[in-house]
Amino acid sequence: MKKYIFIFLLTACLSGLTVQAQENVSSNELITILKTTKFSDALRAVEELSEFYEGRKIINLSTYDGEIGLPIKQQYWKEALQLIIDFNGLTLKEQPGIYRISDPEQIKSSDGEEISPDTKQVRISAIFVKINENFSKNVGIDWSTLINGEVQASVNFKGASAVADELFAAAASERVESGSYIIDINTLFRVLEAHQEGTIMARPNIIVLSGKTGFIQVGEDFSIKSRDEEGNTIDQFFETGIIMQVTPTIIQQGEEEAIHLVARIEKSTAIPGAISTIISKSTSNTEILLYDSEETVIGGLYDTDEKIIRQGIPILKDLPWWVLGIRYLTGYNKTEKTMGEMIIILKVEILEGIEKRRNDNTPIKEQIKQTRKDNQEIRNLIQDDEENQEKSKK
């Protein structure tokens, strides 16, 4: 259907040119071709007119040899050739003595590599979660056991705390292996946040072409002013926050596919000072091999959080300073330092080329269209029934 709409629009755009051209050409330059004609046979028919009137041969370098797909009726041969080429998504170039037909030119990436509809992509999903170090040790979570969204925790954590008891209840409701409990990471994160023992900092998701580099930053840039060699003031910008730079490459051996992933993870903050700006940074670089839909964990990124806690006699310690200075006699500020570990969970998934995905999704799209149509028919029947009931009441 879309192709015929395209023919109509293209024909309409060229109609003015066609009428003018046909006023200057003889009827011998008009050609009629059935839409079921093979592409190569149609080119031979057009080539006879091309050689006779312009002395040009038609060189077909394309791989297409199906039917032309559209009817040509008393069309100027040159415009008929262009219609056939455009309809079948090919490329036509006029060169001295020839018309050259070829497959559509491949799109090239920034580094010059060709990209086609069959080019595969990789989806990389990440979870950045910060966990209280003491809690992580007490519970005994073994992140190296992560598989299918589940991790193992030591059997010894039962009864260690209210949080551990809640995790035990969640694990026991699923499955228990010898010496350890299996815990779903989504349940783990939910319990951590509920008891303020951890927090999910970011959930970035990026799709990258195989062999290309993807970049995600959750944070902000800051600048430092400096002077160049000529004495001009310039701003030098730095990136801070949660930064993820990944380069996945699909490796195929026979029917097996794996992903070679080069990842750089950074968590950084900028602390402006009177003399200079301090950048606090934790960085991890890794290079690993993963199967499709496999997960891996990056840990060991520690930092310290400081928070000021007001302690002392309730109510009196929180009085305003101007109430006889009582707050200074009944309370004090305490600085509490908490060591936290940032855990990064990476999951990779291979996505087929867009051509295959389109073909795979076509039945689903048709089913959705049919469901919407059925729902609309039901709504129409209900509306008609309501209208009939209203008329019968009247």
GUTI-511110 format. One record per residue (C-alpha): x, y, z; residue in three letters; residue number from 0; chain. Coordinates in Angstrom, 1 decimal, padded with zeros to 4 digits, m for minus. Layout:
REC      u      v      w resn resi chain
REC      X      Y      Z  ALA  NUM     A
...
This chain:
REC      u      v      w resn resi chain
REC  000.0  000.0  000.0  MET    0     A
REC  002.8  002.4  000.9  LYS    1     A
REC  004.5  001.7 m002.4  LYS    2     A
REC  001.4  002.7 m004.4  TYR    3     A
REC  001.0  005.9 m002.3  ILE    4     A
REC  004.7  006.6 m003.2  PHE    5     A
REC  004.0  006.0 m006.9  ILE    6     A
REC  001.0  008.3 m006.8  PHE    7     A
REC  002.9  011.1 m005.1  LEU    8     A
REC  005.9  010.7 m007.3  LEU    9     A
REC  003.8  010.6 m010.4  THR   10     A
REC  001.9  013.7 m009.3  ALA   11     A
REC  005.2  015.6 m008.7  CYS   12     A
REC  006.5  014.6 m012.2  LEU   13     A
REC  003.2  015.1 m014.0  SER   14     A
REC  003.9  018.6 m015.0  GLY   15     A
REC  007.3  017.7 m016.3  LEU   16     A
REC  005.9  014.7 m018.1  THR   17     A
REC  003.3  016.7 m020.0  VAL   18     A
REC  005.9  019.2 m021.0  GLN   19     A
REC  008.3  016.5 m022.0  ALA   20     A
REC  005.8  014.6 m024.0  GLN   21     A
REC  005.0  017.7 m026.0  GLU   22     A
REC  008.6  017.6 m027.2  ASN   23     A
REC  008.9  013.8 m027.8  VAL   24     A
REC  007.4  011.5 m030.3  SER   25     A
REC  005.1  008.7 m029.5  SER   26     A
REC  008.0  006.3 m030.2  ASN   27     A
REC  009.7  007.5 m027.0  GLU   28     A
REC  006.8  006.4 m024.8  LEU   29     A
REC  006.9  003.0 m023.2  ILE   30     A
REC  004.4  000.6 m021.6  THR   31     A
REC  005.6 m002.1 m019.2  ILE   32     A
REC  003.5 m004.5 m017.0  LEU   33     A
REC  004.2 m004.4 m013.3  LYS   34     A
REC  005.0 m008.2 m013.3  THR   35     A
REC  007.8 m007.7 m015.8  THR   36     A
REC  011.2 m008.9 m014.5  LYS   37     A
REC  013.6 m006.0 m013.6  PHE   38     A
REC  016.3 m007.1 m016.1  SER   39     A
REC  013.7 m007.5 m018.9  ASP   40     A
REC  012.4 m004.0 m018.2  ALA   41     A
REC  015.9 m002.6 m018.4  LEU   42     A
REC  016.5 m004.2 m021.7  ARG   43     A
REC  013.3 m002.6 m023.1  ALA   44     A
REC  014.3  000.8 m021.8  VAL   45     A
REC  017.9  000.4 m023.0  GLU   46     A
REC  016.8  000.1 m026.6  GLU   47     A
REC  015.2  003.6 m026.5  LEU   48     A
REC  018.2  004.9 m024.4  SER   49     A
REC  020.7  003.7 m027.0  GLU   50     A
REC  018.6  005.0 m030.0  PHE   51     A
REC  017.9  008.5 m028.6  TYR   52     A
REC  020.9  009.2 m026.4  GLU   53     A
REC  023.5  006.7 m027.3  GLY   54     A
REC  023.7  005.4 m023.7  ARG   55     A
REC  023.8  001.9 m022.5  LYS   56     A
REC  022.3  000.8 m019.2  ILE   57     A
REC  024.7 m000.9 m016.8  ILE   58     A
REC  023.0 m002.8 m014.0  ASN   59     A
REC  025.3 m003.4 m011.0  LEU   60     A
REC  022.5 m004.0 m008.6  SER   61     A
REC  021.6 m007.4 m007.0  THR   62     A
REC  017.9 m006.9 m007.6  TYR   63     A
REC  016.1 m009.0 m010.2  ASP   64     A
REC  012.5 m009.3 m009.1  GLY   65     A
REC  009.4 m007.8 m010.7  GLU   66     A
REC  009.4 m004.0 m011.2  ILE   67     A
REC  006.3 m003.8 m009.1  GLY   68     A
REC  004.5 m000.9 m010.7  LEU   69     A
REC  002.7 m000.5 m014.1  PRO   70     A
REC  004.2  001.8 m016.7  ILE   71     A
REC  001.7  003.1 m019.2  LYS   72     A
REC  002.7  005.3 m022.1  GLN   73     A
REC  005.4  007.0 m020.0  GLN   74     A
REC  008.4  008.8 m021.4  TYR   75     A
REC  011.2  006.2 m021.3  TRP   76     A
REC  013.6  008.3 m019.2  LYS   77     A
REC  011.0  009.1 m016.6  GLU   78     A
REC  009.8  005.5 m016.6  ALA   79     A
REC  013.4  004.3 m015.8  LEU   80     A
REC  013.6  006.8 m012.9  GLN   81     A
REC  010.2  005.6 m011.5  LEU   82     A
REC  011.3  002.0 m011.6  ILE   83     A
REC  014.6  002.7 m009.9  ILE   84     A
REC  013.0  004.9 m007.2  ASP   85     A
REC  010.2  002.4 m006.5  PHE   86     A
REC  012.7 m000.5 m005.9  ASN   87     A
REC  015.0  001.6 m003.8  GLY   88     A
REC  018.0  001.5 m006.1  LEU   89     A
REC  020.4  004.2 m007.3  THR   90     A
REC  020.7  005.7 m010.8  LEU   91     A
REC  023.6  007.7 m012.0  LYS   92     A
REC  024.1  009.3 m015.4  GLU   93     A
REC  027.7  008.9 m016.6  GLN   94     A
REC  029.3  009.5 m020.1  PRO   95     A
REC  027.8  007.0 m022.4  GLY   96     A
REC  025.9  005.0 m019.7  ILE   97     A
REC  023.2  004.9 m017.1  TYR   98     A
REC  024.7  003.1 m014.0  ARG   99     A
REC  022.3  001.3 m011.7  ILE  100     A
REC  023.5  000.1 m008.3  SER  101     A
REC  022.2 m001.0 m004.9  ASP  102     A
REC  021.6  001.9 m002.4  PRO  103     A
REC  024.8  003.3 m000.9  GLU  104     A
REC  025.6  002.0  002.5  GLN  105     A
REC  025.4  004.5  005.4  ILE  106     A
REC  028.8  004.9  007.0  LYS  107     A
REC  029.5  005.5  010.6  SER  108     A
REC  031.8  008.3  012.0  SER  109     A
REC  034.9  006.1  011.5  ASP  110     A
REC  034.0  005.2  007.9  GLY  111     A
REC  032.7  001.6  008.6  GLU  112     A
REC  029.6  000.6  006.6  GLU  113     A
REC  026.3  000.3  008.4  ILE  114     A
REC  023.4 m001.8  007.0  SER  115     A
REC  019.9 m002.8  008.2  PRO  116     A
REC  021.5 m006.1  009.2  ASP  117     A
REC  024.0 m004.5  011.6  THR  118     A
REC  023.5 m005.8  015.1  LYS  119     A
REC  023.4 m003.6  018.2  GLN  120     A
REC  024.0 m004.2  021.9  VAL  121     A
REC  021.8 m003.0  024.7  ARG  122     A
REC  023.7 m002.3  027.9  ILE  123     A
REC  021.6 m001.9  031.1  SER  124     A
REC  023.3 m000.7  034.3  ALA  125     A
REC  022.3 m000.3  037.9  ILE  126     A
REC  024.4  001.9  040.2  PHE  127     A
REC  023.6  001.2  043.8  VAL  128     A
REC  025.4  002.4  046.9  LYS  129     A
REC  025.3  000.1  049.9  ILE  130     A
REC  026.4  000.7  053.5  ASN  131     A
REC  029.7 m001.2  053.9  GLU  132     A
REC  028.9 m002.6  057.3  ASN  133     A
REC  025.5 m003.9  056.2  PHE  134     A
REC  027.1 m005.6  053.1  SER  135     A
REC  029.6 m007.4  055.3  LYS  136     A
REC  027.0 m008.5  057.9  ASN  137     A
REC  024.7 m009.9  055.4  VAL  138     A
REC  027.5 m011.6  053.5  GLY  139     A
REC  026.3 m010.9  049.9  ILE  140     A
REC  028.5 m012.6  047.3  ASP  141     A
REC  028.2 m010.4  044.2  TRP  142     A
REC  030.4 m012.8  042.2  SER  143     A
REC  027.4 m015.3  042.2  THR  144     A
REC  025.1 m012.9  040.3  LEU  145     A
REC  023.2 m014.8  037.6  ILE  146     A
REC  019.7 m014.2  036.2  ASN  147     A
REC  019.1 m011.3  038.6  GLY  148     A
REC  019.8 m013.4  041.7  GLU  149     A
REC  022.7 m013.4  044.2  VAL  150     A
REC  023.8 m015.7  047.1  GLN  151     A
REC  024.0 m014.5  050.7  ALA  152     A
REC  025.7 m016.3  053.6  SER  153     A
REC  023.5 m018.6  055.7  VAL  154     A
REC  025.0 m017.0  058.8  ASN  155     A
REC  023.2 m013.7  058.3  PHE  156     A
REC  019.9 m015.0  059.7  LYS  157     A
REC  018.9 m013.0  062.8  GLY  158     A
REC  021.7 m010.5  062.4  ALA  159     A
REC  019.3 m007.6  062.1  SER  160     A
REC  015.7 m006.7  061.2  ALA  161     A
REC  016.9 m006.0  057.7  VAL  162     A
REC  018.5 m009.4  057.4  ALA  163     A
REC  015.4 m011.1  058.8  ASP  164     A
REC  013.3 m009.5  056.1  GLU  165     A
REC  015.8 m010.6  053.5  LEU  166     A
REC  015.7 m014.1  054.9  PHE  167     A
REC  012.0 m014.2  054.7  ALA  168     A
REC  012.1 m013.1  051.0  ALA  169     A
REC  014.8 m015.7  050.2  ALA  170     A
REC  013.1 m018.5  052.1  ALA  171     A
REC  009.9 m018.0  050.1  SER  172     A
REC  011.9 m018.7  046.9  GLU  173     A
REC  014.6 m021.4  047.0  ARG  174     A
REC  017.5 m022.2  049.4  VAL  175     A
REC  020.7 m023.8  048.4  GLU  176     A
REC  023.2 m025.6  050.6  SER  177     A
REC  025.1 m023.1  052.8  GLY  178     A
REC  023.5 m020.0  051.2  SER  179     A
REC  020.2 m018.2  050.4  TYR  180     A
REC  019.2 m017.1  046.9  ILE  181     A
REC  018.0 m013.5  046.9  ILE  182     A
REC  016.5 m011.6  043.9  ASP  183     A
REC  018.4 m008.3  043.5  ILE  184     A
REC  015.2 m006.3  043.1  ASN  185     A
REC  014.0 m007.6  046.4  THR  186     A
REC  017.4 m006.8  047.9  LEU  187     A
REC  017.4 m003.2  046.6  PHE  188     A
REC  013.8 m002.7  047.8  ARG  189     A
REC  014.7 m003.8  051.3  VAL  190     A
REC  017.9 m001.7  051.4  LEU  191     A
REC  016.1  001.5  050.4  GLU  192     A
REC  013.2  000.8  052.9  ALA  193     A
REC  015.7  000.5  055.8  HIS  194     A
REC  018.1  003.3  054.5  GLN  195     A
REC  021.0  000.9  054.1  GLU  196     A
REC  021.5  001.6  050.5  GLY  197     A
REC  020.1  003.6  047.6  THR  198     A
REC  019.9  003.2  043.8  ILE  199     A
REC  021.8  006.1  042.3  MET  200     A
REC  021.0  005.6  038.6  ALA  201     A
REC  019.7  003.1  036.1  ARG  202     A
REC  021.2  004.1  032.8  PRO  203     A
REC  020.3  002.2  029.6  ASN  204     A
REC  022.0  002.6  026.3  ILE  205     A
REC  021.9  000.9  022.9  ILE  206     A
REC  025.2  000.9  020.9  VAL  207     A
REC  026.3 m000.5  017.5  LEU  208     A
REC  028.7 m003.4  017.7  SER  209     A
REC  032.2 m002.0  017.8  GLY  210     A
REC  031.1  001.5  018.7  LYS  211     A
REC  031.4  003.5  021.9  THR  212     A
REC  028.5  004.7  024.0  GLY  213     A
REC  028.6  007.3  026.7  PHE  214     A
REC  026.3  008.2  029.5  ILE  215     A
REC  026.7  010.9  032.1  GLN  216     A
REC  024.4  011.5  035.1  VAL  217     A
REC  025.7  014.6  036.6  GLY  218     A
REC  027.0  018.0  035.5  GLU  219     A
REC  030.0  019.7  034.0  ASP  220     A
REC  032.0  022.4  035.8  PHE  221     A
REC  034.6  024.8  034.5  SER  222     A
REC  037.9  026.1  035.8  ILE  223     A
REC  039.1  029.4  034.5  LYS  224     A
REC  042.7  029.6  033.2  SER  225     A
REC  044.7  031.7  030.8  ARG  226     A
REC  046.1  030.7  027.5  ASP  227     A
REC  049.5  031.6  026.1  GLU  228     A
REC  048.3  035.0  024.9  GLU  229     A
REC  046.8  035.8  028.3  GLY  230     A
REC  043.2  035.3  027.4  ASN  231     A
REC  040.8  033.9  030.0  THR  232     A
REC  039.4  030.5  029.0  ILE  233     A
REC  037.1  028.0  030.6  ASP  234     A
REC  038.2  024.4  030.9  GLN  235     A
REC  035.3  022.1  031.4  PHE  236     A
REC  035.4  018.8  033.4  PHE  237     A
REC  032.7  016.1  033.6  GLU  238     A
REC  031.5  014.9  037.0  THR  239     A
REC  028.8  012.6  038.3  GLY  240     A
REC  028.1  009.0  037.4  ILE  241     A
REC  029.8  008.4  034.0  ILE  242     A
REC  029.7  005.2  032.0  MET  243     A
REC  031.6  004.7  028.7  GLN  244     A
REC  031.2  001.3  027.0  VAL  245     A
REC  032.4 m000.3  023.8  THR  246     A
REC  030.7 m003.6  023.0  PRO  247     A
REC  031.9 m005.8  020.2  THR  248     A
REC  029.9 m008.9  019.1  ILE  249     A
REC  032.1 m011.9  018.5  ILE  250     A
REC  030.7 m014.9  016.6  GLN  251     A
REC  032.1 m018.4  016.3  GLN  252     A
REC  029.7 m020.7  014.4  GLY  253     A
REC  026.3 m020.2  016.0  GLU  254     A
REC  027.7 m019.0  019.3  GLU  255     A
REC  027.7 m015.3  020.0  GLU  256     A
REC  029.5 m013.4  022.8  ALA  257     A
REC  030.2 m009.8  023.6  ILE  258     A
REC  033.6 m008.3  024.2  HIS  259     A
REC  032.8 m005.4  026.5  LEU  260     A
REC  035.3 m002.6  027.3  VAL  261     A
REC  033.8 m000.5  030.1  ALA  262     A
REC  035.0  002.6  032.0  ARG  263     A
REC  032.9  003.5  035.1  ILE  264     A
REC  033.5  006.7  037.1  GLU  265     A
REC  031.8  008.4  040.1  LYS  266     A
REC  033.2  011.9  040.7  SER  267     A
REC  032.3  015.1  042.5  THR  268     A
REC  033.8  018.6  042.4  ALA  269     A
REC  034.6  020.5  045.6  ILE  270     A
REC  035.4  024.2  044.8  PRO  271     A
REC  038.0  025.7  047.1  GLY  272     A
REC  039.5  029.2  047.6  ALA  273     A
REC  042.7  028.4  045.7  ILE  274     A
REC  041.8  025.3  043.6  SER  275     A
REC  039.0  022.9  042.9  THR  276     A
REC  039.3  019.4  044.2  ILE  277     A
REC  037.8  016.5  042.2  ILE  278     A
REC  036.9  013.4  044.2  SER  279     A
REC  036.9  010.5  041.9  LYS  280     A
REC  036.4  006.7  041.9  SER  281     A
REC  037.2  005.0  038.6  THR  282     A
REC  037.0  001.4  037.4  SER  283     A
REC  038.1  000.1  034.0  ASN  284     A
REC  037.3 m003.5  032.8  THR  285     A
REC  037.5 m005.6  029.8  GLU  286     A
REC  035.3 m008.8  029.9  ILE  287     A
REC  033.6 m011.4  027.7  LEU  288     A
REC  029.9 m012.0  028.2  LEU  289     A
REC  027.2 m014.1  026.6  TYR  290     A
REC  023.9 m012.6  025.4  ASP  291     A
REC  021.8 m011.5  028.4  SER  292     A
REC  024.6 m012.3  030.9  GLU  293     A
REC  025.3 m009.9  033.8  GLU  294     A
REC  028.4 m008.9  035.6  THR  295     A
REC  029.2 m006.8  038.7  VAL  296     A
REC  031.8 m004.1  039.2  ILE  297     A
REC  032.5 m003.3  042.9  GLY  298     A
REC  035.2 m001.9  045.1  GLY  299     A
REC  034.3  001.8  044.5  LEU  300     A
REC  034.3  003.2  048.1  TYR  301     A
REC  033.6  006.7  049.3  ASP  302     A
REC  032.8  008.3  052.7  THR  303     A
REC  029.6  010.2  053.5  ASP  304     A
REC  029.6  012.7  056.3  GLU  305     A
REC  026.4  013.9  058.0  LYS  306     A
REC  025.9  016.1  061.0  ILE  307     A
REC  023.6  014.7  063.7  ILE  308     A
REC  022.1  016.9  066.4  ARG  309     A
REC  022.2  015.1  069.8  GLN  310     A
REC  021.3  016.1  073.4  GLY  311     A
REC  018.1  016.7  075.5  ILE  312     A
REC  015.0  016.3  073.3  PRO  313     A
REC  013.2  019.5  072.4  ILE  314     A
REC  015.7  021.7  074.3  LEU  315     A
REC  018.5  020.9  072.0  LYS  316     A
REC  016.5  022.1  069.0  ASP  317     A
REC  015.5  025.5  070.4  LEU  318     A
REC  016.5  028.6  068.4  PRO  319     A
REC  019.8  030.2  069.3  TRP  320     A
REC  018.1  033.4  070.6  TRP  321     A
REC  016.2  031.5  073.4  VAL  322     A
REC  018.8  032.3  076.0  LEU  323     A
REC  021.3  030.1  074.3  GLY  324     A
REC  019.8  027.0  075.8  ILE  325     A
REC  020.5  024.9  072.7  ARG  326     A
REC  024.2  025.2  073.3  TYR  327     A
REC  023.9  023.9  076.9  LEU  328     A
REC  021.5  021.0  076.1  THR  329     A
REC  022.8  019.7  072.8  GLY  330     A
REC  025.8  019.3  070.5  TYR  331     A
REC  026.5  018.4  066.8  ASN  332     A
REC  028.1  015.1  066.0  LYS  333     A
REC  029.7  014.3  062.7  THR  334     A
REC  029.0  010.8  061.6  GLU  335     A
REC  031.0  009.2  058.8  LYS  336     A
REC  029.6  006.3  056.8  THR  337     A
REC  031.7  004.2  054.4  MET  338     A
REC  029.7  003.1  051.4  GLY  339     A
REC  030.5  000.8  048.5  GLU  340     A
REC  029.1  001.5  045.0  MET  341     A
REC  028.1 m001.6  043.1  ILE  342     A
REC  027.6 m001.5  039.4  ILE  343     A
REC  025.6 m004.3  037.7  ILE  344     A
REC  025.9 m004.5  033.9  LEU  345     A
REC  023.7 m006.5  031.7  LYS  346     A
REC  024.3 m007.0  027.9  VAL  347     A
REC  021.7 m008.0  025.3  GLU  348     A
REC  022.3 m008.5  021.6  ILE  349     A
REC  019.6 m006.8  019.4  LEU  350     A
REC  019.1 m008.1  015.8  GLU  351     A
REC  019.3 m005.8  012.8  GLY  352     A
REC  016.3 m003.5  012.2  ILE  353     A
REC  015.3 m005.5  009.2  GLU  354     A
REC  014.9 m008.7  011.2  LYS  355     A
REC  013.2 m006.9  014.1  ARG  356     A
REC  010.7 m005.3  011.7  ARG  357     A
REC  009.9 m008.7  010.2  ASN  358     A
REC  009.6 m010.3  013.7  ASP  359     A
REC  007.4 m007.5  015.0  ASN  360     A
REC  005.0 m007.5  012.0  THR  361     A
REC  002.7 m010.3  013.3  PRO  362     A
REC  002.6 m008.5  016.7  ILE  363     A
REC  001.7 m005.2  015.1  LYS  364     A
REC m001.0 m006.8  013.0  GLU  365     A
REC m002.4 m008.5  016.1  GLN  366     A
REC m002.4 m005.1  018.0  ILE  367     A
REC m004.2 m003.5  015.0  LYS  368     A
REC m006.8 m006.2  015.0  GLN  369     A
REC m007.3 m006.0  018.8  THR  370     A
REC m007.8 m002.2  018.5  ARG  371     A
REC m010.3 m002.8  015.7  LYS  372     A
REC m012.2 m005.4  017.7  ASP  373     A
REC m012.3 m003.1  020.7  ASN  374     A
REC m013.6 m000.2  018.6  GLN  375     A
REC m016.4 m002.5  017.2  GLU  376     A
REC m017.3 m003.5  020.8  ILE  377     A
REC m017.4  000.2  021.8  ARG  378     A
REC m019.6  001.0  018.8  ASN  379     A
REC m022.0 m001.9  019.8  LEU  380     A
REC m022.2 m000.7  023.4  ILE  381     A
REC m022.9  002.9  022.2  GLN  382     A
REC m025.6  001.7  019.8  ASP  383     A
REC m027.2 m000.3  022.6  ASP  384     A
REC m027.2  002.6  024.9  GLU  385     A
REC m028.7  004.8  022.2  GLU  386     A
REC m031.4  002.2  021.6  ASN  387     A
REC m032.2  002.0  025.3  GLN  388     A
REC m032.5  005.8  025.5  GLU  389     A
REC m034.9  005.8  022.5  LYS  390     A
REC m037.0  003.1  024.1  SER  391     A
REC m037.3  005.0  027.3  LYS  392     A
REC m038.6  008.0  025.4  LYS  393     A
